[in-house]
Amino acid sequence: MARFRLHHHHQPGECAIVFAAWQGFASPLRHGPTVASCAFGGHEVWWDLDAEGPAEALGLLPRYVADRTRAIRIGEIEIP
């Protein structure tokens, strides 16, 4: 398993559509906390998760959300 950060971005008028896309979509990401900037004008959402690869990570999102999301492989580093 690898660690990924999913970085989603949508336009200000798309917030309701993004949230509606989750209705009826089974995912372990539903009903859990994450961080987002919608309330502050940024209209971005981030999830950190483990997956076999980027396609599997994006598969945890509804299609509308996944189409506007980048799967970025991440890992911890030590800052000197």
The first five atom37 places (N, CA, C, CB, O) and aatype in JSON, in Angstrom:
{
  "aatype": [12, 0, 1, 13, 1, 10, 8, 8, 8, 8, 5, 14, 7, 6, 4, 0, 9, 19, 13, 0, 0, 17, 5, 7, 13, 0, 15, 14, 10, 1, 8, 7, 14, 16, 19, 0, 15, 4, 0, 13, 7, 7, 8, 6, 19, 17, 17, 3, 10, 3, 0, 6, 7, 14, 0, 6, 0, 10, 7, 10, 10, 14, 1, 18, 19, 0, 3, 1, 16, 1, 0, 9, 1, 9, 7, 6, 9, 6, 9, 14],
  "atom_mask": [
    [1, 1, 1, 1, 1],
    [1, 1, 1, 1, 1],
    [1, 1, 1, 1, 1],
    [1, 1, 1, 1, 1],
    [1, 1, 1, 1, 1],
    [1, 1, 1, 1, 1],
    [1, 1, 1, 1, 1],
    [1, 1, 1, 1, 1],
    [1, 1, 1, 1, 1],
    [1, 1, 1, 1, 1],
    [1, 1, 1, 1, 1],
    [1, 1, 1, 1, 1],
    [1, 1, 1, 0, 1],
    [1, 1, 1, 1, 1],
    [1, 1, 1, 1, 1],
    [1, 1, 1, 1, 1],
    [1, 1, 1, 1, 1],
    [1, 1, 1, 1, 1],
    [1, 1, 1, 1, 1],
    [1, 1, 1, 1, 1],
    [1, 1, 1, 1, 1],
    [1, 1, 1, 1, 1],
    [1, 1, 1, 1, 1],
    [1, 1, 1, 0, 1],
    [1, 1, 1, 1, 1],
    [1, 1, 1, 1, 1],
    [1, 1, 1, 1, 1],
    [1, 1, 1, 1, 1],
    [1, 1, 1, 1, 1],
    [1, 1, 1, 1, 1],
    [1, 1, 1, 1, 1],
    [1, 1, 1, 0, 1],
    [1, 1, 1, 1, 1],
    [1, 1, 1, 1, 1],
    [1, 1, 1, 1, 1],
    [1, 1, 1, 1, 1],
    [1, 1, 1, 1, 1],
    [1, 1, 1, 1, 1],
    [1, 1, 1, 1, 1],
    [1, 1, 1, 1, 1],
    [1, 1, 1, 0, 1],
    [1, 1, 1, 0, 1],
    [1, 1, 1, 1, 1],
    [1, 1, 1, 1, 1],
    [1, 1, 1, 1, 1],
    [1, 1, 1, 1, 1],
    [1, 1, 1, 1, 1],
    [1, 1, 1, 1, 1],
    [1, 1, 1, 1, 1],
    [1, 1, 1, 1, 1],
    [1, 1, 1, 1, 1],
    [1, 1, 1, 1, 1],
    [1, 1, 1, 0, 1],
    [1, 1, 1, 1, 1],
    [1, 1, 1, 1, 1],
    [1, 1, 1, 1, 1],
    [1, 1, 1, 1, 1],
    [1, 1, 1, 1, 1],
    [1, 1, 1, 0, 1],
    [1, 1, 1, 1, 1],
    [1, 1, 1, 1, 1],
    [1, 1, 1, 1, 1],
    [1, 1, 1, 1, 1],
    [1, 1, 1, 1, 1],
    [1, 1, 1, 1, 1],
    [1, 1, 1, 1, 1],
    [1, 1, 1, 1, 1],
    [1, 1, 1, 1, 1],
    [1, 1, 1, 1, 1],
    [1, 1, 1, 1, 1],
    [1, 1, 1, 1, 1],
    [1, 1, 1, 1, 1],
    [1, 1, 1, 1, 1],
    [1, 1, 1, 1, 1],
    [1, 1, 1, 0, 1],
    [1, 1, 1, 1, 1],
    [1, 1, 1, 1, 1],
    [1, 1, 1, 1, 1],
    [1, 1, 1, 1, 1],
    [1, 1, 1, 1, 1]
  ],
  "atom_positions": [
    [[0.84, -1.19, 0.0], [0.0, 0.0, 0.0], [0.87, 1.25, 0.0], [-0.95, 0.0, 1.21], [1.95, 1.28, 0.6]],
    [[0.4, 2.24, -0.66], [1.07, 3.53, -0.71], [0.15, 4.57, -0.08], [1.45, 3.92, -2.18], [-1.06, 4.36, 0.03]],
    [[0.72, 5.68, 0.32], [-0.05, 6.78, 0.92], [-0.29, 7.82, -0.16], [0.71, 7.41, 2.15], [0.62, 8.17, -0.91]],
    [[-1.53, 8.31, -0.24], [-1.9, 9.33, -1.22], [-2.63, 10.47, -0.55], [-2.76, 8.72, -2.33], [-3.34, 10.28, 0.44]],
    [[-2.43, 11.64, -1.1], [-3.26, 12.8, -0.75], [-4.1, 13.09, -1.99], [-2.38, 14.07, -0.31], [-3.58, 13.36, -3.07]],
    [[-5.41, 13.03, -1.81], [-6.31, 13.4, -2.89], [-6.59, 14.88, -2.76], [-7.63, 12.56, -2.86], [-7.02, 15.36, -1.71]],
    [[-6.33, 15.61, -3.84], [-6.52, 17.07, -3.84], [-7.61, 17.39, -4.85], [-5.18, 17.83, -4.18], [-7.41, 17.28, -6.06]],
    [[-8.75, 17.78, -4.33], [-9.92, 18.07, -5.16], [-10.13, 19.58, -5.24], [-11.18, 17.38, -4.6], [-9.99, 20.29, -4.24]],
    [[-10.48, 20.05, -6.43], [-10.8, 21.47, -6.61], [-12.06, 21.58, -7.46], [-9.6, 22.24, -7.29], [-12.22, 20.87, -8.46]],
    [[-12.96, 22.46, -7.05], [-14.16, 22.75, -7.83], [-14.42, 24.25, -7.82], [-15.38, 21.96, -7.28], [-13.83, 24.98, -7.03]],
    [[-15.3, 24.68, -8.68], [-15.67, 26.09, -8.77], [-16.65, 26.45, -7.65], [-16.28, 26.41, -10.16], [-17.34, 25.57, -7.14]],
    [[-16.72, 27.72, -7.27], [-17.6, 28.13, -6.18], [-19.05, 27.67, -6.35], [-17.57, 29.61, -6.06], [-19.67, 27.28, -5.36]],
    [[-19.58, 27.7, -7.53], [-20.97, 27.3, -7.75], [-21.2, 25.8, -7.77], [0.0, 0.0, 0.0], [-22.34, 25.36, -7.93]],
    [[-20.14, 25.01, -7.61], [-20.25, 23.55, -7.69], [-20.3, 22.85, -6.33], [-19.09, 23.01, -8.46], [-20.4, 21.63, -6.28]],
    [[-20.24, 23.58, -5.23], [-20.23, 22.95, -3.9], [-21.41, 22.0, -3.71], [-20.26, 24.02, -2.81], [-21.22, 20.86, -3.28]],
    [[-22.6, 22.45, -4.03], [-23.79, 21.61, -3.83], [-23.72, 20.36, -4.69], [-25.07, 22.4, -4.16], [-24.13, 19.28, -4.26]],
    [[-23.21, 20.48, -5.9], [-23.08, 19.33, -6.8], [-22.08, 18.33, -6.23], [-22.66, 19.78, -8.21], [-22.32, 17.12, -6.26]],
    [[-20.95, 18.83, -5.73], [-19.92, 17.96, -5.15], [-20.49, 17.17, -3.97], [-18.7, 18.78, -4.7], [-20.27, 15.97, -3.88]],
    [[-21.2, 17.82, -3.09], [-21.77, 17.12, -1.94], [-22.88, 16.17, -2.37], [-22.3, 18.12, -0.92], [-23.0, 15.08, -1.8]],
    [[-23.68, 16.54, -3.33], [-24.75, 15.67, -3.82], [-24.19, 14.42, -4.5], [-25.65, 16.43, -4.79], [-24.83, 13.37, -4.48]],
    [[-23.02, 14.52, -5.09], [-22.41, 13.38, -5.78], [-22.17, 12.2, -4.85], [-21.09, 13.79, -6.42], [-22.1, 11.05, -5.3]],
    [[-22.04, 12.46, -3.56], [-21.8, 11.39, -2.58], [-23.06, 10.6, -2.25], [-21.23, 11.98, -1.31], [-22.95, 9.49, -1.71]],
    [[-24.23, 11.12, -2.55], [-25.48, 10.43, -2.23], [-25.53, 9.09, -2.94], [-26.71, 11.3, -2.61], [-25.42, 9.02, -4.17]],
    [[-25.7, 8.03, -2.18], [-25.79, 6.69, -2.75], [-24.47, 6.1, -3.19], [0.0, 0.0, 0.0], [-24.46, 5.02, -3.78]],
    [[-23.35, 6.78, -2.93], [-22.04, 6.27, -3.33], [-21.37, 5.65, -2.11], [-21.15, 7.4, -3.94], [-21.09, 6.34, -1.13]],
    [[-21.11, 4.35, -2.16], [-20.49, 3.65, -1.04], [-18.98, 3.87, -1.05], [-20.81, 2.12, -1.09], [-18.31, 3.55, -2.03]],
    [[-18.45, 4.43, 0.03], [-17.03, 4.7, 0.15], [-16.66, 4.81, 1.62], [-16.63, 5.99, -0.63], [-17.43, 5.35, 2.41]],
    [[-15.48, 4.32, 1.99], [-15.04, 4.51, 3.38], [-14.74, 5.98, 3.7], [-13.8, 3.67, 3.64], [-14.55, 6.33, 4.86]],
    [[-14.7, 6.82, 2.69], [-14.46, 8.25, 2.92], [-15.74, 9.0, 3.32], [-13.88, 8.89, 1.67], [-15.67, 10.12, 3.82]],
    [[-16.9, 8.37, 3.12], [-18.16, 9.03, 3.49], [-18.33, 9.06, 5.0], [-19.36, 8.3, 2.85], [-17.88, 8.17, 5.72]],
    [[-18.97, 10.09, 5.46], [-19.36, 10.26, 6.87], [-18.15, 10.38, 7.8], [-20.21, 9.08, 7.31], [-18.28, 10.16, 9.01]],
    [[-17.0, 10.73, 7.26], [-15.82, 10.94, 8.08], [-15.28, 12.35, 7.89], [0.0, 0.0, 0.0], [-15.61, 13.01, 6.91]],
    [[-14.45, 12.79, 8.81], [-13.91, 14.14, 8.68], [-12.8, 14.22, 7.64], [-13.38, 14.62, 10.03], [-12.09, 13.24, 7.38]],
    [[-12.67, 15.36, 7.05], [-11.54, 15.69, 6.18], [-11.37, 17.2, 6.27], [-11.77, 15.21, 4.69], [-12.06, 17.86, 7.05]],
    [[-10.48, 17.76, 5.49], [-10.3, 19.22, 5.52], [-10.7, 19.8, 4.16], [-8.82, 19.59, 5.86], [-10.51, 19.18, 3.12]],
    [[-11.25, 21.0, 4.22], [-11.71, 21.67, 3.02], [-11.61, 23.18, 3.21], [-13.16, 21.26, 2.67], [-11.54, 23.68, 4.33]],
    [[-11.6, 23.89, 2.09], [-11.51, 25.35, 2.16], [-12.76, 26.05, 1.62], [-10.3, 25.82, 1.39], [-12.76, 27.27, 1.47]],
    [[-13.82, 25.3, 1.34], [-15.04, 25.88, 0.76], [-15.59, 27.03, 1.6], [-16.1, 24.81, 0.6], [-16.0, 28.05, 1.05]],
    [[-15.61, 26.86, 2.9], [-16.18, 27.88, 3.77], [-15.36, 29.17, 3.79], [-16.31, 27.35, 5.19], [-15.8, 30.2, 4.29]],
    [[-14.15, 29.08, 3.23], [-13.24, 30.24, 3.25], [-12.93, 30.74, 1.85], [-11.95, 29.87, 3.95], [-12.04, 31.57, 1.67]],
    [[-13.68, 30.25, 0.84], [-13.54, 30.73, -0.52], [-12.56, 29.96, -1.39], [0.0, 0.0, 0.0], [-12.37, 30.33, -2.55]],
    [[-11.94, 28.9, -0.87], [-10.93, 28.19, -1.66], [-11.48, 27.07, -2.52], [0.0, 0.0, 0.0], [-10.91, 26.78, -3.58]],
    [[-12.57, 26.43, -2.11], [-13.24, 25.37, -2.85], [-12.31, 24.22, -3.22], [-13.86, 25.93, -4.1], [-12.26, 23.77, -4.37]],
    [[-11.58, 23.76, -2.21], [-10.69, 22.6, -2.34], [-10.94, 21.67, -1.16], [-9.19, 23.04, -2.4], [-11.29, 22.1, -0.06]],
    [[-10.76, 20.37, -1.42], [-10.93, 19.34, -0.39], [-9.74, 18.41, -0.49], [-12.3, 18.56, -0.56], [-9.26, 18.11, -1.58]],
    [[-9.26, 17.93, 0.68], [-8.12, 17.02, 0.72], [-8.46, 15.8, 1.56], [-6.86, 17.72, 1.27], [-9.09, 15.91, 2.61]],
    [[-8.04, 14.64, 1.08], [-8.14, 13.39, 1.85], [-6.77, 12.73, 1.83], [-9.24, 12.43, 1.26], [-6.11, 12.72, 0.8]],
    [[-6.33, 12.19, 2.95], [-5.12, 11.37, 3.02], [-5.57, 9.93, 3.24], [-4.14, 11.85, 4.16], [-6.39, 9.67, 4.12]],
    [[-5.04, 9.0, 2.44], [-5.48, 7.62, 2.52], [-4.43, 6.68, 1.97], [-6.79, 7.43, 1.78], [-3.5, 7.09, 1.28]],
    [[-4.59, 5.41, 2.28], [-3.73, 4.35, 1.75], [-4.47, 3.64, 0.63], [-3.32, 3.35, 2.87], [-5.66, 3.36, 0.74]],
    [[-3.75, 3.36, -0.46], [-4.33, 2.65, -1.61], [-3.22, 1.96, -2.38], [-5.13, 3.63, -2.53], [-2.04, 2.3, -2.23]],
    [[-3.59, 1.01, -3.21], [-2.61, 0.3, -4.03], [-1.97, 1.22, -5.07], [-3.27, -0.89, -4.74], [-0.79, 1.07, -5.39]],
    [[-2.73, 2.17, -5.58], [-2.23, 3.09, -6.59], [-3.17, 4.26, -6.76], [0.0, 0.0, 0.0], [-4.21, 4.31, -6.1]],
    [[-2.83, 5.2, -7.64], [-3.67, 6.39, -7.81], [-5.08, 6.06, -8.31], [-3.01, 7.33, -8.77], [-6.04, 6.71, -7.89]],
    [[-5.21, 5.08, -9.19], [-6.54, 4.74, -9.7], [-7.43, 4.2, -8.59], [-6.43, 3.71, -10.84], [-8.61, 4.53, -8.52]],
    [[-6.86, 3.38, -7.72], [-7.63, 2.85, -6.59], [-8.01, 3.96, -5.62], [-6.83, 1.76, -5.87], [-9.11, 3.95, -5.06]],
    [[-7.1, 4.9, -5.4], [-7.4, 6.03, -4.51], [-8.55, 6.87, -5.07], [-6.14, 6.91, -4.31], [-9.48, 7.21, -4.35]],
    [[-8.48, 7.18, -6.35], [-9.54, 7.97, -6.98], [-10.86, 7.2, -7.05], [-9.12, 8.41, -8.38], [-11.93, 7.81, -7.09]],
    [[-10.78, 5.88, -7.06], [-11.98, 5.05, -7.09], [-12.81, 5.14, -5.82], [0.0, 0.0, 0.0], [-13.94, 4.67, -5.79]],
    [[-12.25, 5.74, -4.77], [-12.99, 5.93, -3.53], [-13.88, 7.17, -3.57], [-12.03, 6.03, -2.36], [-14.61, 7.45, -2.62]],
    [[-13.81, 7.9, -4.69], [-14.59, 9.13, -4.86], [-15.66, 8.93, -5.91], [-13.67, 10.3, -5.24], [-15.47, 8.16, -6.86]],
    [[-16.8, 9.62, -5.77], [-17.79, 9.61, -6.86], [-17.16, 10.18, -8.13], [-19.05, 10.42, -6.46], [-16.26, 11.01, -8.05]],
    [[-17.61, 9.74, -9.26], [-17.02, 10.13, -10.56], [-16.89, 11.65, -10.72], [-17.86, 9.58, -11.7], [-15.83, 12.13, -11.13]],
    [[-17.94, 12.39, -10.39], [-17.9, 13.85, -10.54], [-16.78, 14.46, -9.72], [-19.25, 14.47, -10.12], [-16.1, 15.38, -10.17]],
    [[-16.58, 13.94, -8.51], [-15.52, 14.44, -7.62], [-14.15, 13.97, -8.13], [-15.76, 13.96, -6.16], [-13.21, 14.76, -8.2]],
    [[-14.05, 12.7, -8.48], [-12.78, 12.13, -8.94], [-12.26, 12.84, -10.18], [-12.93, 10.65, -9.22], [-11.06, 13.02, -10.33]],
    [[-13.16, 13.23, -11.08], [-12.74, 13.91, -12.32], [-12.08, 15.25, -12.05], [-13.93, 14.11, -13.22], [-11.41, 15.8, -12.93]],
    [[-12.26, 15.79, -10.87], [-11.69, 17.09, -10.5], [-10.65, 16.95, -9.39], [-12.81, 18.05, -10.05], [-10.37, 17.9, -8.66]],
    [[-10.07, 15.75, -9.27], [-9.16, 15.43, -8.17], [-7.86, 14.86, -8.69], [-9.82, 14.45, -7.2], [-7.83, 14.09, -9.64]],
    [[-6.76, 15.26, -8.04], [-5.44, 14.67, -8.32], [-5.07, 13.75, -7.17], [-4.34, 15.78, -8.51], [-5.28, 14.08, -6.01]],
    [[-4.52, 12.58, -7.5], [-4.0, 11.65, -6.5], [-2.49, 11.84, -6.45], [-4.39, 10.16, -6.83], [-1.79, 11.55, -7.42]],
    [[-2.0, 12.32, -5.33], [-0.58, 12.64, -5.17], [0.01, 11.66, -4.17], [-0.37, 14.12, -4.71], [-0.45, 11.58, -3.04]],
    [[1.04, 10.92, -4.58], [1.68, 10.0, -3.64], [2.48, 10.82, -2.64], [2.59, 8.97, -4.37], [3.22, 11.72, -3.02]],
    [[2.32, 10.5, -1.36], [2.99, 11.26, -0.31], [3.67, 10.31, 0.67], [1.98, 12.16, 0.43], [3.37, 9.12, 0.71]],
    [[4.57, 10.84, 1.44], [5.23, 10.12, 2.51], [5.88, 11.11, 3.44], [0.0, 0.0, 0.0], [6.08, 12.28, 3.1]],
    [[6.21, 10.64, 4.62], [6.83, 11.52, 5.6], [8.32, 11.7, 5.28], [6.66, 10.96, 7.02], [8.99, 10.78, 4.81]],
    [[8.79, 12.88, 5.53], [10.23, 13.18, 5.44], [10.63, 13.93, 6.7], [10.56, 14.02, 4.15], [9.79, 14.47, 7.42]],
    [[11.89, 13.96, 6.94], [12.39, 14.73, 8.08], [13.02, 16.01, 7.55], [13.42, 13.9, 8.93], [13.88, 15.98, 6.68]],
    [[12.58, 17.13, 8.09], [13.1, 18.44, 7.68], [14.36, 18.71, 8.49], [12.02, 19.58, 7.9], [14.33, 18.71, 9.72]],
    [[15.49, 18.94, 7.8], [16.73, 19.18, 8.54], [16.73, 20.51, 9.28], [17.92, 19.13, 7.58], [17.71, 20.86, 9.94]]
  ]
}
